Amino acid sequence: MGNILKVAKFNFITLFNRQILICSAILLLHLLISAAVIRLANTEGPAGSNDVIVMCFALIMGLVYFPLSFKYILSQGISRKRFFLAMCLSFTFLAAIFALLSAIFYVINLKIANVWMVYETAYGDRSIPGMVVWVFSVSLFLGVLGWFIRLIYYVSGRNMQIFIAVAPFILAPVLLFLNILADGTIFSATGRFLGKVIGYSTTNPNPYIGVASMVAAAVILSGLVFLLLRRAQIKDQ
């Protein structure tokens, strides 16, 4: 357990702390810009969004920081299993910090500006505890998703890396074409499924269903990450 905590501490001190500060600075800048836009345009808003910023940061950090941490930690004699557990712990703490940052700046924004929030728009709820839990779950999922995508790219050969890079641009028009052939049933069925997953299966949207779904998805992706991590080799990239 001690090694796991040490690796998590290393991640925050060496890799995450600067990005957390940058995220805080962007949230502060966003706060000032939102307040200025509302006053200059003489409107009630909304202007900008806090939770989108922290969710983007969570995804980016999942995509970027795995190779740096992986190479150094394994060179220190830490096993892959402990490295995996430490990364999971790191992303959990990171998601909690991002959720708290989003909530803090949202509370401040309520006093001086009107900010559009994905959580409030989706669920019609302005409760701070619900917002913190929901943003935490989404940030955790996006962080692990970024880690999973980067790890697939990391363990793949050059041809597979090229395929991964261009696949979204190929799949999007193919799916659009298939959906047209199916009279829109593919996208409508997908929309209904996603609606149930995020808590729209009842008359009143329930954010905690979305929270449970995001956490479950993060756990499933973590299992896939562990399987990929077992075959990952140290690279100079």
N, C-alpha and C positions, 0 to 999 in steps of 0.2 A: 504493500500500500504506500510505503514511503517513496519508492521510486516513481509511482504513478503521480503522486502529489508534486514531486520534484519536476517531472516532465511538464505537468500542467503549469507549474510556476514558471518554468523556462519559457513556455509558449507565451505567457502573458507578459513577462518582463522583456523578452527579446523580440517577440513578433507582434503581439496583439496591442500592447499599451499605446504605441504611437497611433495605430489605426483607430483606437477608441477615442483618443484625443482629437484626431482629425474628424471623426464622426461628430463629436461634441461641437467642434468649431463650425462644421457645416450646419448643424442644427441651430446653432446660435445665429449664424449668418442668415439662414432661412427664416428664423424668427424676425430678424430686423427687416429683411426684404418684404416679408408678408405684411408686417405692420406698416411699412412705408407705402406699399402698393395700395393697401386698403385706404390709407389716409389721402394719398395723392389722387386716387381714382374716385374718392368720396363714395365708397361702396361698403357694404357690410361684409363682403367676402362671399365664399371662402377664398383663400389664396395659399396654395402650397399644401404639403402634406408631410407630417413627421414620420409616420410609420413606414411609408415607402422608402425613405432615406435609410433607416436602420435595416430594413429587410434587404435592400440592395447591398449594403455593407456586409451583411451576414453571408450572402451568396458569394460575393467577391472574395471574402476572406477564406471561405471554404475552397474556392477555386485556386487561390494563390499560394497558401502557406504550407500545404502538405509536403512538397519536396524539400523545402528548407529544413523543416523540423525533422523529417524522416531521416535524412542523410546524417544529420548531427547526432540525433538521439541514438540511432543504431550503432554509430561509431563509438558511443560511450558504453556499449555492452548491455543496453536495455533490450529486452526481448520485444518481438513484434506484438505479442499479446498485451504487454504492459504499455507499449506505445499506443496501441489501439484504445485501451481503456483511458489513458491519459488524454488522448485527443477527444474522445467522447466527453470526458469531464470538462475539458477546455471549451468545447463548443456549447456545453450546457451552461457554464458560467458566462460565456460570451453572450448567449441569447438572453440570459437574465439581465445582464448589464444593458444590452440594447433595449430591452423592454422597459427597464426603469428610466433610461434616458428619454425614450419616446414619451413616456407618461409625464415625466418632469417638464419637458418642454411643451407638452400639450397643456398642462395646467397653467404654465406661464402664458401660453398663447391665448388661453381663454380670457386672460385679463387684458391683453393689449391687442389681440388680433383674432381673426376667425380662420381657422385652419381646417382644411378638408382632411379627414382621416378615413382610411379604408375600413377600419373596424366600425366606426360610427355609421358610415354610409351603408355598410353591408348588413348590420344588425340593428340599427336604430337605437343603439345603446351608448350612453356616455359615461358609464360607470368606470372608474379608474381601475379597480381590481380586475374586472372583466377584460379591459383593454390590455393590462399588463400580462395577464395569463395568455391572451390570444396572441399578442405580438411575440411573447416568449416562444410559443409553440411554432409560429410561422418562422421566426428567426432560426430556431433549432433545426427545423426541417430544411430550410434553405441552406444553412451552413453545412449540414450533412449531405445534402444534394450536391452542393458545389464540390465537396470532398470526394463524393462518389464519381462525379463526372471527371474530375481531374485524375483520379486514380485509374479509371478506365483508359484515359488518354496516356497515362504514365506507363501502364503495363503493356500497351499496344505497340506493334511495330509501326514503321513509317507509313505503310499503305493504309493500315487501319486508322492511324491518326488523321490522315487526309480524309478518309471516309467519314470519320466522326465530325470533322470540321465542316464538311459540305452536306452531310446528311439532313440537317434541318431545312436547308434550302431546296432539297429534293423532295423530302417528305411532305412539306407544307402544300405545294401545288398538287401533289398526288392525292393527298387526303381531301383537298378542296374539290378536285375532279371527281373522286369517288363519292363524295357527299352529294354533288350535283346529280350524279347518276342514280343515287339512292333517294332522290327527292328530299334531301335534307335530313334524313333519318339518322345518319351517323352523328352529326353535330348535335342534333336535338337529344339523342339518347345519351351522348357524352355530357351534355349540359345537365340533364336530369340526374345523372349519376353524381356529377361533381356537386350539384345542389344538395343532394342528400349527404354527401361526405362533409360539406362545410356547414351543415345544420339547417338547410332549407327544406327539410322533409316535413316540417310541421307548419301550422298556420303562422306561428310566431318564430322567426329564425332564432336558433339556439347556438350561440357562439361556442358553448362548451362541447357540443358535438364536433365542431370544427377543431377545437383544441385537441380532443381525443384522437381525431383522425390524423392531425398533423404529427402528434407524438408517435402514434402507431406507425405512420409512414417513415418517420425518422428512425425508429427502431428497426424496421424492415431493411431500410437502406444501410443501416449500420452493420447488419448481418452480412449483406452483400459486400460492403467495404472490407470487412474482416476476411472474407474469402479471397478477395483480390489482393489484400495486403500480404497474405501468406506467400504469394508468388511474385510480389514486387521486388525488383532488384535495385540496389543503390545506383543512381545515375548522376552524372555531373550536369544537371539542368534545373 
